[in-house]
Amino acid sequence: MGKPEKMFQCAPSGIECPLQQCEIIAGLIVHQIDVETITVTADDLPEKQPKLVKAKPIEHPFAIVVSQDCDLTQDHNFRFNGIGKPRHAISNILFCEAMLAKDLVHGDEHGRVFEEGAIRQDYKNNNDFRFHFIQEIPKEFDALGCGICELGFVFKRFFSIPSQEAYDQIKLGLAARRTVLKRPYSDHFCDRFYNYNKRIALPEQYEST
């Protein structure tokens, strides 16, 4: 196991400090709109009844911030301290979903990522361009003092939350800031994440004659 003191540091608590790139957050909630409730017209509702749009809460046990540090800092300065200009605010913060590393093999609510017997050492060595592995995080590097099990990331599973809503969830204790990847491990993660998501699919592969 690698030396965790070189890899992790405790995340700040509360919302006094901006979120950081490669900060791991627990318990973020995304609200998925029930599309059928959007299509309801005023004529379909009883008299004087307001139009209601329903949303289903989806909790992410863990997620990692992948927005840029400079954007996060400028947004936080403007949003909470009035420093800067409105253009410095960012409407949403981008996250990559995380799961317990064992669930990549055994499956979660999305099903099993790896086929039976397909888990290889190159996954844990981060040599498979689709996935990322992070070793167990000791409790001394977890802001909640609990420690975090090995985590796995599937780069195609990412989502965003309105910036103010993300901070509000933390302020209300719905979500918790846990730990931050230190450089160069944060650089390594982001380089792999963005390289995967900017890949170009070819209609056909080259063949050797």
C-alpha positions as a LaTeX table, in Angstrom:
\begin{tabular}{lrrr}
\hline
Residue & $x$ (\AA) & $y$ (\AA) & $z$ (\AA) \\
\hline
Met1 & 0.00 & 0.00 & 0.00 \\
Gly2 & 1.25 & 3.48 & $-0.87$ \\
Lys3 & 1.99 & 6.00 & 1.84 \\
Pro4 & $-1.34$ & 7.79 & 2.51 \\
Glu5 & 0.33 & 10.92 & 3.91 \\
Lys6 & 1.69 & 11.57 & 0.43 \\
Met7 & $-1.73$ & 11.03 & $-1.19$ \\
Phe8 & $-4.43$ & 12.53 & 1.03 \\
Gln9 & $-5.22$ & 15.42 & 3.31 \\
Cys10 & $-8.32$ & 16.13 & 5.38 \\
Ala11 & $-10.94$ & 18.24 & 3.64 \\
Pro12 & $-11.98$ & 21.53 & 5.24 \\
Ser13 & $-15.26$ & 21.50 & 7.13 \\
Gly14 & $-18.21$ & 23.76 & 6.40 \\
Ile15 & $-18.41$ & 26.19 & 3.49 \\
Glu16 & $-15.90$ & 28.83 & 4.57 \\
Cys17 & $-13.38$ & 27.44 & 2.09 \\
Pro18 & $-14.11$ & 26.67 & $-1.56$ \\
Leu19 & $-14.52$ & 23.12 & $-2.74$ \\
Gln20 & $-11.31$ & 21.81 & $-4.27$ \\
Gln21 & $-10.58$ & 19.78 & $-7.35$ \\
Cys22 & $-10.25$ & 16.11 & $-6.35$ \\
Glu23 & $-12.03$ & 16.63 & $-3.04$ \\
Ile24 & $-14.14$ & 13.64 & $-2.07$ \\
Ile25 & $-17.66$ & 14.43 & $-0.84$ \\
Ala26 & $-20.05$ & 11.98 & 0.78 \\
Gly27 & $-23.83$ & 12.05 & 0.56 \\
Leu28 & $-24.49$ & 14.50 & $-2.28$ \\
Ile29 & $-28.08$ & 14.40 & $-3.49$ \\
Val30 & $-29.16$ & 14.95 & $-7.09$ \\
His31 & $-32.82$ & 15.65 & $-7.75$ \\
Gln32 & $-34.12$ & 13.82 & $-10.83$ \\
Ile33 & $-37.20$ & 15.50 & $-12.27$ \\
Asp34 & $-40.31$ & 13.40 & $-12.92$ \\
Val35 & $-40.85$ & 14.44 & $-16.54$ \\
Glu36 & $-44.52$ & 13.50 & $-16.49$ \\
Thr37 & $-45.22$ & 16.19 & $-13.90$ \\
Ile38 & $-43.66$ & 18.83 & $-16.18$ \\
Thr39 & $-46.12$ & 18.08 & $-18.98$ \\
Val40 & $-49.15$ & 18.74 & $-16.78$ \\
Thr41 & $-50.96$ & 21.87 & $-17.95$ \\
Ala42 & $-53.04$ & 24.26 & $-15.89$ \\
Asp43 & $-56.18$ & 22.88 & $-17.59$ \\
Asp44 & $-55.44$ & 19.42 & $-16.16$ \\
Leu45 & $-55.32$ & 20.69 & $-12.56$ \\
Pro46 & $-58.19$ & 21.37 & $-10.17$ \\
Glu47 & $-59.10$ & 25.02 & $-9.80$ \\
Lys48 & $-56.61$ & 27.11 & $-7.79$ \\
Gln49 & $-54.24$ & 24.16 & $-7.37$ \\
Pro50 & $-50.64$ & 25.21 & $-8.05$ \\
Lys51 & $-48.63$ & 23.31 & $-10.65$ \\
Leu52 & $-46.21$ & 20.99 & $-8.87$ \\
Val53 & $-43.11$ & 19.40 & $-10.38$ \\
Lys54 & $-41.97$ & 16.25 & $-8.60$ \\
Ala55 & $-38.36$ & 15.19 & $-8.21$ \\
Lys56 & $-36.77$ & 11.96 & $-7.04$ \\
Pro57 & $-33.72$ & 12.35 & $-4.78$ \\
Ile58 & $-30.71$ & 10.25 & $-5.81$ \\
Glu59 & $-27.94$ & 10.05 & $-3.21$ \\
His60 & $-24.32$ & 9.56 & $-4.20$ \\
Pro61 & $-22.48$ & 7.88 & $-1.30$ \\
Phe62 & $-19.19$ & 9.31 & $-2.63$ \\
Ala63 & $-18.20$ & 11.66 & $-5.44$ \\
Ile64 & $-15.06$ & 13.55 & $-6.37$ \\
Val65 & $-14.93$ & 17.17 & $-7.56$ \\
Val66 & $-13.55$ & 17.53 & $-11.08$ \\
Ser67 & $-14.20$ & 21.24 & $-11.70$ \\
Gln68 & $-11.07$ & 23.42 & $-11.95$ \\
Asp69 & $-9.63$ & 24.96 & $-8.77$ \\
Cys70 & $-9.45$ & 28.45 & $-10.29$ \\
Asp71 & $-13.15$ & 28.33 & $-11.21$ \\
Leu72 & $-14.11$ & 27.00 & $-7.78$ \\
Thr73 & $-12.11$ & 29.70 & $-5.98$ \\
Gln74 & $-13.48$ & 32.57 & $-8.08$ \\
Asp75 & $-17.01$ & 31.27 & $-7.69$ \\
His76 & $-16.67$ & 30.95 & $-3.90$ \\
Asn77 & $-15.13$ & 34.42 & $-3.57$ \\
Phe78 & $-17.99$ & 36.01 & $-5.49$ \\
Arg79 & $-20.77$ & 33.86 & $-4.03$ \\
Phe80 & $-19.88$ & 34.24 & $-0.36$ \\
Asn81 & $-17.54$ & 37.25 & $-0.11$ \\
Gly82 & $-18.74$ & 39.53 & $-2.90$ \\
Ile83 & $-15.27$ & 39.56 & $-4.45$ \\
Gly84 & $-15.08$ & 39.67 & $-8.21$ \\
Lys85 & $-17.79$ & 39.97 & $-10.82$ \\
Pro86 & $-20.91$ & 37.96 & $-11.69$ \\
Arg87 & $-19.03$ & 36.31 & $-14.56$ \\
His88 & $-16.80$ & 34.64 & $-11.97$ \\
Ala89 & $-19.73$ & 32.57 & $-10.67$ \\
Ile90 & $-20.15$ & 29.07 & $-12.05$ \\
Ser91 & $-23.67$ & 27.73 & $-12.30$ \\
Asn92 & $-22.80$ & 24.08 & $-11.63$ \\
Ile93 & $-20.02$ & 22.02 & $-10.07$ \\
Leu94 & $-18.92$ & 18.87 & $-11.87$ \\
Phe95 & $-18.44$ & 15.60 & $-9.99$ \\
Cys96 & $-17.39$ & 12.08 & $-10.93$ \\
Glu97 & $-19.37$ & 9.39 & $-9.15$ \\
Ala98 & $-17.44$ & 7.05 & $-6.86$ \\
Met99 & $-18.33$ & 3.61 & $-5.58$ \\
Leu100 & $-16.73$ & 1.12 & $-3.27$ \\
Ala101 & $-14.04$ & $-0.61$ & $-5.31$ \\
Lys102 & $-15.54$ & $-4.02$ & $-4.56$ \\
Asp103 & $-18.79$ & $-2.95$ & $-6.24$ \\
Leu104 & $-16.99$ & $-2.60$ & $-9.56$ \\
Val105 & $-16.55$ & $-6.36$ & $-9.43$ \\
His106 & $-19.57$ & $-7.60$ & $-7.50$ \\
Gly107 & $-22.04$ & $-4.98$ & $-8.75$ \\
Asp108 & $-24.26$ & $-2.25$ & $-7.31$ \\
Glu109 & $-27.64$ & $-0.84$ & $-8.34$ \\
His110 & $-26.20$ & $-0.23$ & $-11.84$ \\
Gly111 & $-25.12$ & $-3.85$ & $-12.18$ \\
Arg112 & $-21.63$ & $-5.29$ & $-12.38$ \\
Val113 & $-19.05$ & $-3.22$ & $-14.26$ \\
Phe114 & $-16.57$ & $-6.03$ & $-14.87$ \\
Glu115 & $-17.48$ & $-9.33$ & $-16.45$ \\
Glu116 & $-16.95$ & $-12.42$ & $-14.34$ \\
Gly117 & $-13.21$ & $-12.96$ & $-13.91$ \\
Ala118 & $-12.33$ & $-9.81$ & $-15.80$ \\
Ile119 & $-10.86$ & $-7.90$ & $-12.84$ \\
Arg120 & $-7.14$ & $-7.57$ & $-13.45$ \\
Gln121 & $-4.21$ & $-5.99$ & $-11.69$ \\
Asp122 & $-4.07$ & $-3.27$ & $-14.35$ \\
Tyr123 & $-7.30$ & $-1.88$ & $-12.86$ \\
Lys124 & $-5.75$ & $-1.39$ & $-9.44$ \\
Asn125 & $-2.60$ & $-0.04$ & $-11.09$ \\
Asn126 & $-4.78$ & 2.44 & $-13.02$ \\
Asn127 & $-3.67$ & 1.09 & $-16.38$ \\
Asp128 & $-7.24$ & 0.65 & $-17.66$ \\
Phe129 & $-8.22$ & 3.97 & $-19.23$ \\
Arg130 & $-11.91$ & 3.57 & $-18.31$ \\
Phe131 & $-11.52$ & 3.32 & $-14.55$ \\
His132 & $-9.64$ & 4.72 & $-11.59$ \\
Phe133 & $-8.76$ & 3.11 & $-8.28$ \\
Ile134 & $-7.96$ & 4.84 & $-4.98$ \\
Gln135 & $-6.61$ & 2.89 & $-2.03$ \\
Glu136 & $-8.19$ & 2.88 & 1.42 \\
Ile137 & $-8.09$ & 6.29 & 3.11 \\
Pro138 & $-7.07$ & 6.09 & 6.80 \\
Lys139 & $-9.22$ & 7.85 & 9.40 \\
Glu140 & $-6.53$ & 10.46 & 10.12 \\
Phe141 & $-6.97$ & 11.79 & 6.58 \\
Asp142 & $-10.78$ & 11.76 & 6.71 \\
Ala143 & $-12.44$ & 14.92 & 8.08 \\
Leu144 & $-15.07$ & 12.74 & 9.79 \\
Gly145 & $-12.38$ & 10.52 & 11.34 \\
Cys146 & $-13.99$ & 7.33 & 10.04 \\
Gly147 & $-11.73$ & 6.37 & 7.16 \\
Ile148 & $-12.96$ & 5.43 & 3.69 \\
Cys149 & $-12.74$ & 2.03 & 2.00 \\
Glu150 & $-11.05$ & 1.54 & $-1.37$ \\
Leu151 & $-12.92$ & 3.54 & $-4.03$ \\
Gly152 & $-13.47$ & 2.89 & $-7.72$ \\
Phe153 & $-14.44$ & 5.42 & $-10.39$ \\
Val154 & $-16.03$ & 4.81 & $-13.80$ \\
Phe155 & $-15.13$ & 7.87 & $-15.85$ \\
Lys156 & $-18.37$ & 7.87 & $-17.85$ \\
Arg157 & $-20.41$ & 8.31 & $-14.66$ \\
Phe158 & $-20.31$ & 12.01 & $-13.90$ \\
Phe159 & $-22.92$ & 14.57 & $-12.89$ \\
Ser160 & $-23.29$ & 18.20 & $-11.89$ \\
Ile161 & $-25.10$ & 20.03 & $-9.10$ \\
Pro162 & $-25.94$ & 23.76 & $-9.00$ \\
Ser163 & $-23.09$ & 25.39 & $-7.10$ \\
Gln164 & $-25.24$ & 27.02 & $-4.44$ \\
Glu165 & $-27.15$ & 23.80 & $-3.88$ \\
Ala166 & $-23.90$ & 21.85 & $-3.38$ \\
Tyr167 & $-22.75$ & 24.30 & $-0.71$ \\
Asp168 & $-26.22$ & 24.32 & 0.88 \\
Gln169 & $-26.17$ & 20.54 & 1.19 \\
Ile170 & $-22.83$ & 20.76 & 2.99 \\
Lys171 & $-24.03$ & 23.61 & 5.22 \\
Leu172 & $-27.15$ & 21.66 & 6.22 \\
Gly173 & $-25.15$ & 18.51 & 6.94 \\
Leu174 & $-26.77$ & 16.51 & 4.13 \\
Ala175 & $-23.36$ & 16.07 & 2.47 \\
Ala176 & $-19.92$ & 15.96 & 4.08 \\
Arg177 & $-16.49$ & 17.02 & 2.90 \\
Arg178 & $-14.17$ & 14.10 & 3.63 \\
Thr179 & $-10.71$ & 14.15 & 2.05 \\
Val180 & $-8.67$ & 15.69 & $-0.78$ \\
Leu181 & $-6.21$ & 14.04 & $-3.14$ \\
Lys182 & $-2.84$ & 15.76 & $-2.99$ \\
Arg183 & $-0.67$ & 16.53 & $-5.99$ \\
Pro184 & 0.50 & 14.76 & $-8.10$ \\
Tyr185 & $-2.30$ & 12.24 & $-7.37$ \\
Ser186 & $-4.98$ & 14.84 & $-8.07$ \\
Asp187 & $-3.28$ & 15.78 & $-11.35$ \\
His188 & $-3.11$ & 12.10 & $-12.26$ \\
Phe189 & $-6.82$ & 11.57 & $-11.61$ \\
Cys190 & $-7.96$ & 14.65 & $-13.56$ \\
Asp191 & $-5.65$ & 13.94 & $-16.47$ \\
Arg192 & $-7.13$ & 10.46 & $-16.80$ \\
Phe193 & $-10.73$ & 11.65 & $-16.32$ \\
Tyr194 & $-10.57$ & 14.37 & $-18.95$ \\
Asn195 & $-8.56$ & 12.30 & $-21.40$ \\
Tyr196 & $-11.23$ & 9.61 & $-21.26$ \\
Asn197 & $-14.08$ & 12.06 & $-21.77$ \\
Lys198 & $-12.45$ & 13.85 & $-24.70$ \\
Arg199 & $-11.73$ & 10.63 & $-26.62$ \\
Ile200 & $-12.86$ & 10.43 & $-30.25$ \\
Ala201 & $-14.72$ & 7.36 & $-31.45$ \\
Leu202 & $-13.77$ & 6.08 & $-34.90$ \\
Pro203 & $-16.34$ & 4.37 & $-37.15$ \\
Glu204 & $-13.75$ & 1.72 & $-38.00$ \\
Gln205 & $-10.35$ & 0.78 & $-36.64$ \\
Tyr206 & $-7.17$ & 0.76 & $-38.73$ \\
Glu207 & $-6.02$ & $-2.63$ & $-39.94$ \\
Ser208 & $-2.53$ & $-3.85$ & $-40.66$ \\
Thr209 & $-1.97$ & $-5.40$ & $-44.10$ \\
\hline
\end{tabular}
